[in-house]
Amino acid sequence: MLISGVQKFTMLDYPDKIAAIVFTPGCNMRCGFCHNKEFVLPEEIKELQPSFIPQQAILNFLKNRKGKLDGLVISGGEPTVQPDLKDFIKEVRKMGFLVKLDTNGNLSGILKDLVNEKLVDYVAMDVKTTLENYTDLVGDMANPDEISKSINFLKQGSVSYEFRTTIIDGIHTIDIIKKMAKLLEGSDKLYLQKFRPETTLDPKFQTKKPVSDKQIKEFIKIFEKNNIKNVEIR
């Protein structure tokens, strides 16, 4: 599997676990507000490719961290576009590690297979906006039907999961939030993240200001009214 980066230690990215993170290159969305364009755009990925980390090097690293790490987070880019993702996860699990998958949910079939085959223990899915606004915000590579299937599948509770939304001033209006709350109704966990105007895939997002604490708290109340059990700011 292609691995474009690694973070050898985190206590933040896998709830209640000590983990490492591997990042995979390539993505099937084009979010203008993305901070990891070097893992998304083909021309940027090509430049980075000489520095990619061999899969065996990661497996050797994990072997030496048995008893020190609980699990591995697989992030991106978008990991589900990797054709040998499943084989890589099997190797990780053979060593006794838990696996958390970060995904955009754009390939629901792969997500379902990984969960049903008990290859992942935790899923964090980014929910960008309402289904009808998806392609406007993240490009026409997004498939709203696939997004909906992934959301509904995770809400069934076959695996521990969380939804995550990056809140962008001027993009996530009250009306949008109300529709998203309906879409995520009955979910276990939702984390709201303030957009940070740093280096982004689309430079126009660098002029956006972070939303206020007051506005975020108003959004939390809207989500909570739709029976989302835990809504927090991350």
Buried (B, 14 or more C-beta within 10 A) or exposed (E): BBBBBBEEEBEEBBBEBEBBBBBBBBBBBBBBBBBBBBBBBEEBBEEEEEEBBEBEEBBEBBEEBEEEBBBBBBBBBBBBBBEEBBEBBEBBBEEEBBBBBBBBBBBBEBBBBBBEEEBBBBBBBBBBBBBEBBBEBBBEEBBBEBBBBBBEBBBEEEBBBBBBBBBBBEBBEEEBBBBBBEBBEEBBBBBBBBBBBEEBBEEEBEEBEBBEEEBBEEBBEBBBEBEBEEBEEE
